[in-house]
Amino acid sequence: MAYKTINPYTNEVVKEYPEATDAELMSAIDTSYQLFKQFKNQPISDRAKILHQIAKNMRNHADELAEAATVDMGKLLRESRGEVELCAIIADWFADHAEDLLKPDKIDTIANGEAEIQKHATGVIMMVEPWNFPYYQIMRVFAPNFMVGNTMLLKHASNTPTSAKMFADIVESAGAPKGSLTNLFLSYDQVTEAIADPRIQGVALTGSERGGRSVAEAAGKNLKKNTMELGGMDAFIVLSDANIDDVNDIAWRARLYNAGQVCTSSKRFIVMDNLYDEFVAKLKENFAKVKPGDPMDDETTLAPMNSEKARKKLQQQVDRAVAAGATVEYGNEPIDLPGQFFKPTILTNITKDNPAYGEEMFGPVAHVYKVHSEEEAIELANDSMFGLGGIVFGGDSNHAAEVAAKVETGMVFVNNFMVSLPELPFGGVKNSGYGREMSQIGQMAFVNEQLIVKADKPDLNNLAGGLVAVDKDSK
């Protein structure tokens, strides 16, 4: 696996990085494990100060970080700046809230004594992260685990090595001890080797369904707890009483943000028949307005895709969809620029036997479906192997929320753009994975929730609920 930055706008190879050796991997695991043993005896407040400094350093170096992400994977520079700021927000939030989240929980019990759940670190966590948000994906796992006292190894995507290195450098420059987060340019075989190591106690992966299956298999074989955030086929449901102006303002953004390379992008637009024609017409109009070009230029509104491989895969998917009967309402034409651009495309008339019906298209391609009832909309939304996020627009937000609750996903936003914030849990169901990142739930992802029952002395008259019957008069 070659780790290299190839600018997807210029197609230039910017920098290559050597892969880590097996000896470097073993050394990194040992360093992280030794630090974990120190963290267990360190006040959480000490790490909070460091995490706040990490947030400050990210803001102080926002321009360099943003430019590196844009060169690595092509996203618009202003989107990269927003990602850096979001990382700082996440770091500050966990620095401010983790100590309270990790306080022991008292339990009312008939057992003798006082019972509580204490929350402890578990060990070294292996992180496997993708390219589409090269900093944010790391921070979602790093911030809560750093606060609890877990240490981490990072295997980032092969096309965003510069971003991975810069994130690790920011952590180190903030005063985090060596081993807090170690970036390693690993092969997948080395990831499997790391997961098998007894010092590794958890695995967090964001990526493809295929990658998730492989890593989850290794984690399961070695009895390691893991979280998986995988792909999505998120539905954007437009109810018959929706404010169509609001819908039209959000829909194109929900598909084209980050050139459509987002797990939680709205990929399937499910529109009631009374609004369908207007919706399609306006989506075409908005797609036609985007301006492809240099992602460093603030005038550009459509960035290139992250790589030539990704662009070609998307084109093959669209070609298969059209061959199977889908209608191209807009797009599917080349863009006369050297970068890895894909013209925003709208597909309709996608039948259930079309391969596009069930496969995720990770790029600026929208599928639009016409439905005739809310029941049909919900059924279509749920007729997917995936269940990550979704959006519902309706004139009555309470009723729209009732519809949202029937959508089988981990997250749904009503009359709103999909957002990601540290206080909101992030994750899905079905083939979109399991577990949650961020929020109180994410804070506990790799925590040992240890039961402690404390009594001054045993009470043999109070054995209710005991697993073993005791004869207190036996000799």
N, C-alpha and C positions, 0 to 999 in steps of 0.2 A: 504494500500500500504506500504510494508516494504522497508525502505531505508537501503540498506546494500551493502557493498563492498564484492563481491565474486570473488576472483582471477580466471579468466577463464582458466588460465594455470594449477593451482594447485587444483582448485575447493574448495579452502579453504575460509571459511567465515572470512574475515579480521576484519570487524567492522560493527556494526549496529548503526543506529541513530534513535532517537525517532521522531515521527511525530509532526509537529507543532500543537498547540492547536488553537481553534477559537479565543481565547483571544490574543494569540501571533500574529495571522494574523491581527486582528483589530488594535493592537498596532503598528505593522509594517506599515500598511497603513497610520495611523495617523502621524507617524514619517516621512515617506516619503513625505506626503502631506505638512507638515509644512516646511520641507526642500525645497520643490519645491517653496513655496512662498518666501523663502529667496533667492533662486537661481535667481529668476526673477530680483532681484536688484543687482546681483553680476556681475562684469565684466567677460566676457568670458575668458579673459586672465588668470584670477585666476584659472579657472578650467583647462586650458591648462597646467599650471605648474603641477597640480596634475596628469593629465593624462600622462604627460611625466614621472613623478615619478613612476606611475603604470607600464609603460613600463620598466623602469629601474629595478624596484623590480622583475618583471617577469624574466628578464635576470639574475638578481642576485640569484634567486631561481629556475633557470631553471631545475637543476638536480632533486630537490625534486618534482617540479611540474610534470616533465616528468615521473618520477617513479610512482607517484600517479595515473596518467592517465593510465599508462600501467597496474598497478595492478587493477584499477577499471574496465577497459573494454578490456584489452588484447592486444592493438596495439603494434607494434614493438617500442622499446624504442627510436630508432633514429627517427621514425615518430612522437612520442610524443615530442621529443626535437624540431623538426621542427614546430610542432603546437604551442609550447610556443613562439618560435621566431616570428612566423607569428602574434601572438597576440600582441607582442611588436611592430612590424612594424605597425599594424593597429592602435594601441594606439598613436604612434608617428605621424602617418599621420593625424589623425583627430585633434590631438593637434596642429599641424602645419597649417592645412588648414580650420578648421571649422569656425574661425572668419571671413575669407573672404567669405566662402560659405553662412554665415548667415547675410551678409551685406544686407541692403535694396536694392531692385531693383526699379529703376526709370521707370515710364511708360509714354510714350507719349500719351497725351489725349486731347480731345477738351473740357473737363470739365473745369470749372473755378478753377484755382489754380494748384498746383503741386501734382501729384499722385505717390505713391510708395507702394511697398509691403514690409512690415516689417515681420520679422520671429521670432516668439516667442515660448517658451516652452508651452506645453499643460497640463502637470500634471504628474501623476504617471503612469508608463507603467508596465503592467504585462508581464513577459517573461516566456515562456514555451519552454524549450530547451531539445535536445536529447543527447544521450550518445556517439555518434560516434566520435565527436570532442568536448570533454567536456569543453575545454577552448575557443576555436575559436568560437563556436556557441554563447557563451555569449558575447564575445568581439565584434562581428559583430553588436550587438544591443547596447551594453553598451557604446562603445566609442562615436558614434555620438549623442546619447541621453544625455549622461553626458555633452557633450559640449554645447548642446542647452539649457540645464537646466532642462530636465526631470529627475525624479527620478525613480527608478526601483525596482520591486520585482521579485525574481527569483524562479521559480519552475523547478528544474532540474530533469533528469531521476533518477528513483529509484535505478539504479545500478551504478551510478557515484556520490554518495553523497560526497565522500572525495574530489574529484576534485572541486565540486561546493563550498564546504566550503573553500578550499584553495584559489580559485579565489576571493571569497568575502573577505577573510583575506588579500590578496594582496592589494585589493582596500582600505581597511581600513588602512593598514600599510603605504600606500602612502599619507595619510592625507585627504582622502575624508571624508566629514562629514557623521555622522551616518544617514542612510536613503538613501544615494546615491545608494547603491545596497544592498538589504537585501535578503539573501538566506534563504528560508523557505522550510522545508520538508513537502509539502502540499499534500493532497489528491486531486483528480480531482473535488470532490464536493466543496472543499474549493477554488479551482481555479474559479469555476463557481460563487461561493459566492463573490470572490474578483472582478470579472469582473462586477458584478452587482452593486458594490459600486460606488457612484457618483464621488469619488475622483480618481478612476481609469479612465484614459482617452484614453488608447490604449492597444492593445494586440499584441505581436509579438510571433509567434509560428514557430518553425522548428520541423518537425516530420512526422508522418505517415498521409496518407490521412484520415484515420479513426479519428485520434486525431484532425486533422485540422477541419474536419466537426463539431465535437463536440464543439470545442472552438469557431469556427466561428459562430456557431448557438447561443452560449451564447453571443458573442460579438454583433451579429446582433440584437438579442432580446433587448439588452441594448443600442443599437446605439453607440457602441464603435468602433472607427477606428481600423482596424487590418491588419497585414501582415501575409501571410502564405507561408512558404517554405516547400513543401511536397515532395513526392517521385519522382522518375524519372525512365524512361526506355531509357536512353540516347543511341542514335545511333552513331556508329563509322563507317562512310562511307568511303570505299576505292574505289576511281575512277580508271579507267582502266590505266591511265598514272601515277599513284602514284609511288613514290620511295618505292619499297617494303621493302628495308632494313630499311628505317626509320619507315615504318609501323610496321614491325615486332619488332623493338626495343621499340616502344611505346605501342603497343596493349596489351601485357601481363601486363605491369605496370598499364595501364589505368583500367584494370579489377581487379587486385589483391592488389592495394594499400589499406591499412587499411583492409586487408582481404576481399576486395570487398564490405565493408560496408559503402558506400559513396553514397549519393543521386545522385551525378554527375558522378559516375562510368560509364564507357562505358559498357553497358549491352547487347546491340544488335550490332553485327558486321555485316555490310551489305557490301558485297564484290563483285566486278565485276567478271564475270565468268573467265576472262583470268588470274586472280590472286588468285582465290579462293583456288585451291588445295595447292598452295605454302603457302598461308596464314594459312590454317588449319594445315598443317604439321609443320610450324614454331611455331604456337601458342601451339601445343601439346608439342613440344620440350622445349619451354620456361616454360610452366606449369610444366613439369617434372623436371625441374632444381631446383625448389624452395625447401627450406629446412625448414620443420616445427620444432619447438622447443621452448625453453624458449625465450619469447619476449624481455627479458632483455639482452640477448646475441646478440652481434652485428653480429654473424655468422648466426643467424636465419633470414630467408627471408619470412617465412609464419607464421603469428601470428594466435593464436586461435580466433574463433569468440567470441563475447562479452558475450555470455551466453549459457547455455544448451538449454534454450527455443528457442533461435534464431537458433541454429544448428539444432534442431529437426524440426523446421518449414521449414527450407531450404531443409532438406532431404525429407520432405513430398511433397514439391513443385516439386523437381526433380523426385520423384517417380511417381507423377501424370503425369508429362510431358512424362516420358518414357512409362507409361501405355497408354498414348494417341498417341503414335507413334514416339516420338522423338528418335533420335539416340544418344547414348553416344559415342562420338569420343574419349574422354579421361576422366578419373577420375571416380567419383561416387563409390569410394571404401573407406573403413575405414582407418584411420591413427592410428597406434598402439602407441598412446600416451594418457596420462590421461586427457589432456586438451580438450577444446571444438573445436577441429580441424575439418575442412572440406576440403577434398582433392579438389584442383582446378579441375573443371569439364567443359567439352565442350559439348554442345548439338547442334545437327544439325537436319535438316528435321523437323522443327517445323512448322506445318500447322496452318492455321488461326483458326481452331476449337480446337486446343490444348490449355489448360489453360495457358501454359507457354507463349503463344503468347502475352498475354495482361497483365500479372501480374509481378510486380517487384520481382526479387530474390535478396535479400539483403545479398549477400555473394559471394564467389569466383566461380560463375557459369557464363559461357559465352554462349550466343546464337549466332550462326553464320548462316547467310543467304547468298545464292548465288543469284545474280541478273544479268540481261542481258542488262540493259540500265540505264542511269542516271535517267530517268523518273521513272523507276521501283524502283530504290534506294530511291528516294525522296518520292514516294508514300508509300513505306514500312516504311520509317522513320517517316512519318506523321500519319501512321495508328496506333495511340496510344492515349490513354486517357491522357497521360502525355506529358509534354513539358518543361523540365527543361534545359538541356544542350545538347551538342553534339560535335563531332569532324568530320572533313572532311579532307581526305588526297588526294591530286592530284598533278600532275606534274606542272601544271600551277596554281599558287596560286591565281591569279585573277579569273580564271574560277572556281576554287574550292570555292572561296568566293561567287561567284554567286550561286553555288549550296547550300552553307551554308545558304544564305539568303532565300532560299525556304524551309528550315527546320523550322517547327513550334515549336520553343523553345525560351527561354529567352536568351540563350547564345550558341554560336558555336565558336569553335577554329579550325583554318585551319592550317594543317601541324604542329601541336603543341599539347603538353599535356595540359589538362585542368588545369588552374591555378586560384587561388583566391588571389586577392590583393586588398588593401583598395580603390584604385582609380577606380576599375572595378565594375560595378553594378552586383549584384548577385540575381537571382530569375528566375521564370519561368511563364508559362501560362498553360492553361487547368487545369487538376487535379494536376498539380505540384504547384499550388498556385497562388498568386498574390502579387504585391508589390515588392520592391527591397530593399536589404540591401547593405550597403557600398556605396562608391562613393558619388557624389553630390546628387544622387537620394535618397540613403539611409539616407543621412543627413536630408532630408526633410520628412521622413516617418511619424514622429509624431510632425510636426511643424505647428503652427497656422500661415498661410501665410495671414497676416492681411493687408487689404487695408486701407491706410491713404491718404485722399485727403485734402490738406492744401491750404486755400485761406486767403488773408488778410480781405476780406469782400465779401458778396454775390454779384453776378452779375446776376440780373434778366433778362438781355438781352442775356445771354448766357446759355440757358436751353436745348441745343441740347442733345439728348440722355437721358433727364430726365424721370423718371418714372411717374412723376405727372406734369400735365400742371398747370402752375400758372398764374393767372391773376394779374399782378403787379399793376393794377389800382383799384382792388377790395378793398372795405373797410372792 
